[in-house]
Amino acid sequence: MINIERSVLEAALARTSRAPLDEFLRAKCDYVWTVPPDQKYSAAVPPGPFTLGQLSESAQWIISGLHQEDIAPAHAVWIADIIRGIAYDNVTEDDAGQSLALTRDELWIAARSAISHTFEGAECVQLAWDTSWAFSRIAVYQEIVSESDLVSLDIRDGLLFVERGSSDKETLFWLAETLEALGHFSLS
C-alpha cells in the first residue's frame, strides 16, 4: 500500500511546467510499447506480451476531454503517455516528428484536472500496490522490446524523486508512472 499526496503531484507539475508554449507537441515515434494494466502492478511475475499504444491517440483523448470540459481520472493514463514521451525526449516542441495537435499548456491543464478529479477534495489517495513494471530505456519507442527491457519500479522511491525535485527528466518519468497508476486505480 502506498499513499500519494496531492500536493506532491501538484508541486511536480508546477516545477516541470515551462513558460506558456502554444506550439504543438510533436512525437518522433508515434507508437509505443506498453505494459497491460492487468500485469503492470504484479511484481511477482514479469509481464508479457506487451501491447502497442499510440501517442497521437492518447493526445486525441486528452484534447477531446478538454474540449468537452470532462477530464476524468482515467485520462491520467493518456496524460502519462505524453509526459513519459517528454521525459524520454520522444515528445518535443521541435519541428521533428508528427504533430500531436496538443500544446504543453493543454497537457498541463489536463494533468491538473485529472489530479483534481482523482483526489476529489482529499489530500491523499491510497493505492493497493507499490510496484510497477516499466521499460528501462528508450527502447519503448523502438521496434522490438523484450522482458530484458523491463525494470520493476518501487513507486514509493519514485515519489521521492518527484518530491525532491530531481532533474526534470527524472521528475517527469516518475510523475508519468504515478499518474498512470492513479489512472489505472480509478478504473479498478
C-alpha positions as CSV (number, residue, x, y, z in Angstrom):
1,M,0.0,0.0,0.0
2,I,1.2,3.5,-0.8
3,N,-0.2,6.9,0.0
4,I,0.1,9.5,-2.8
5,E,-0.3,13.1,-1.7
6,R,-2.0,15.6,-4.0
7,S,0.4,18.4,-3.0
8,V,3.4,16.4,-4.2
9,L,2.0,15.9,-7.7
10,E,0.8,19.5,-7.9
11,A,4.3,20.7,-6.9
12,A,5.9,18.5,-9.5
13,L,3.6,19.8,-12.2
14,A,4.5,23.4,-11.2
15,R,8.2,22.7,-11.2
16,T,8.2,21.0,-14.6
17,S,5.9,23.3,-16.5
18,R,7.5,25.8,-18.7
19,A,6.7,29.2,-19.8
20,P,3.4,29.1,-21.8
21,L,4.0,27.4,-25.1
22,D,1.3,27.4,-27.7
23,E,3.3,25.3,-30.2
24,F,2.0,21.8,-30.7
25,L,3.9,18.9,-29.1
26,R,5.4,16.5,-31.7
27,A,6.2,12.8,-31.4
28,K,9.3,11.5,-33.1
29,C,7.8,8.0,-32.8
30,D,4.0,7.7,-32.6
31,Y,3.8,4.0,-31.5
32,V,5.0,2.9,-28.0
33,W,5.1,-0.4,-26.3
34,T,3.1,-0.6,-23.1
35,V,2.6,-3.0,-20.2
36,P,-1.0,-4.1,-20.0
37,P,-2.7,-2.7,-16.8
38,D,-3.6,-6.1,-15.5
39,Q,0.1,-7.1,-15.5
40,K,1.8,-3.8,-14.7
41,Y,1.4,-3.9,-10.9
42,S,2.1,-7.6,-10.3
43,A,5.7,-7.7,-9.1
44,A,5.9,-11.4,-8.8
45,V,5.7,-12.2,-12.5
46,P,7.2,-10.2,-15.3
47,P,4.5,-9.1,-17.8
48,G,4.1,-10.1,-21.4
49,P,3.1,-10.0,-24.1
50,F,3.2,-6.2,-24.4
51,T,0.7,-4.1,-26.1
52,L,1.1,-1.3,-28.6
53,G,0.0,2.2,-27.8
54,Q,-0.2,5.3,-29.9
55,L,0.8,8.8,-28.7
56,S,-1.4,10.6,-31.2
57,E,-4.4,8.6,-29.9
58,S,-3.5,9.5,-26.3
59,A,-3.3,13.1,-27.4
60,Q,-6.7,12.9,-29.1
61,W,-8.3,11.5,-25.9
62,I,-6.9,14.4,-23.9
63,I,-8.0,17.0,-26.5
64,S,-11.5,15.5,-26.6
65,G,-11.7,15.7,-22.8
66,L,-10.5,19.3,-22.7
67,H,-13.0,20.3,-25.4
68,Q,-15.8,18.7,-23.5
69,E,-14.5,20.0,-20.2
70,D,-14.6,16.4,-19.0
71,I,-11.1,15.4,-18.0
72,A,-11.7,12.3,-15.8
73,P,-9.2,10.4,-13.6
74,A,-8.9,7.8,-16.3
75,H,-7.4,10.4,-18.6
76,A,-4.3,10.3,-16.4
77,V,-3.2,7.2,-18.3
78,W,-3.1,9.1,-21.6
79,I,-1.6,12.1,-19.9
80,A,1.2,9.8,-18.5
81,D,1.9,8.5,-22.1
82,I,2.7,12.0,-23.3
83,I,4.6,13.1,-20.2
84,R,6.7,9.9,-20.4
85,G,7.4,10.8,-24.0
86,I,8.7,14.2,-22.9
87,A,10.9,12.6,-20.3
88,Y,12.4,10.3,-23.0
89,D,12.8,13.1,-25.5
90,N,10.4,11.5,-27.9
91,V,7.9,14.2,-27.5
92,T,9.1,17.8,-28.0
93,E,8.1,21.2,-29.4
94,D,10.8,20.8,-32.1
95,D,9.9,20.6,-35.8
96,A,10.8,16.9,-35.9
97,G,8.1,14.3,-35.9
98,Q,4.3,14.1,-36.1
99,S,2.2,16.9,-34.6
100,L,0.0,15.7,-31.7
101,A,-2.3,18.8,-32.0
102,L,-1.8,19.3,-28.3
103,T,0.2,22.0,-26.6
104,R,2.3,21.6,-23.4
105,D,-0.1,24.1,-21.7
106,E,-3.1,21.9,-22.6
107,L,-1.3,18.9,-21.4
108,W,-0.6,20.5,-18.0
109,I,-4.2,21.8,-17.7
110,A,-5.4,18.3,-18.4
111,A,-3.0,16.8,-15.8
112,R,-4.1,19.3,-13.1
113,S,-7.7,18.5,-13.9
114,A,-7.1,14.7,-13.7
115,I,-5.4,15.1,-10.4
116,S,-8.2,17.3,-9.1
117,H,-10.9,14.8,-10.1
118,T,-8.8,11.8,-8.8
119,F,-8.4,13.3,-5.3
120,E,-12.0,14.8,-5.2
121,G,-11.1,17.2,-2.4
122,A,-9.0,14.7,-0.5
123,E,-5.3,15.4,0.1
124,C,-4.2,11.8,-0.2
125,V,-5.1,8.7,-2.2
126,Q,-4.1,5.2,-1.2
127,L,-3.1,2.7,-3.8
128,A,-3.2,-1.1,-3.2
129,W,0.1,-1.6,-5.0
130,D,3.5,0.0,-4.6
131,T,5.5,-1.6,-7.5
132,S,5.0,-1.4,-11.3
133,W,6.8,-2.6,-14.4
134,A,8.2,-0.1,-16.8
135,F,10.6,0.0,-19.7
136,S,14.1,0.8,-18.5
137,R,15.2,2.8,-21.5
138,I,14.0,4.5,-24.6
139,A,13.5,1.1,-26.2
140,V,9.9,1.7,-25.6
141,Y,9.9,3.7,-28.8
142,Q,11.8,1.2,-30.8
143,E,10.5,-1.6,-33.0
144,I,11.1,-4.6,-30.7
145,V,11.2,-4.9,-26.9
146,S,11.7,-7.9,-24.6
147,E,11.5,-8.8,-21.0
148,S,15.1,-7.7,-20.6
149,D,14.0,-4.1,-21.3
150,L,11.8,-4.1,-18.2
151,V,12.6,-2.9,-14.7
152,S,10.4,-3.4,-11.6
153,L,9.9,0.0,-10.0
154,D,9.1,1.0,-6.4
155,I,6.5,3.8,-6.7
156,R,7.5,4.9,-3.2
157,D,11.0,5.6,-4.4
158,G,9.7,7.4,-7.4
159,L,7.6,9.7,-5.3
160,L,10.8,10.7,-3.5
161,F,12.2,11.8,-6.9
162,V,9.0,13.8,-7.6
163,E,9.0,15.3,-4.1
164,R,12.7,16.2,-4.0
165,G,12.7,17.9,-7.4
166,S,15.4,15.8,-9.1
167,S,16.2,16.5,-12.7
168,D,13.3,17.4,-14.9
169,K,13.6,14.2,-16.8
170,E,13.5,12.0,-13.7
171,T,10.7,14.0,-12.2
172,L,8.7,13.7,-15.5
173,F,9.3,10.0,-15.7
174,W,8.2,9.3,-12.2
175,L,5.3,11.8,-12.5
176,A,4.1,9.8,-15.6
177,E,4.4,6.5,-13.7
178,T,2.4,7.9,-10.7
179,L,-0.3,9.4,-12.9
180,E,-0.6,6.2,-14.9
181,A,-1.0,4.3,-11.6
182,L,-3.7,6.8,-10.5
183,G,-5.5,6.4,-13.8
184,H,-5.5,2.6,-13.6
185,F,-6.6,2.9,-9.9
186,S,-9.6,5.0,-11.0
187,L,-10.6,2.3,-13.4
188,S,-10.4,-0.6,-10.9
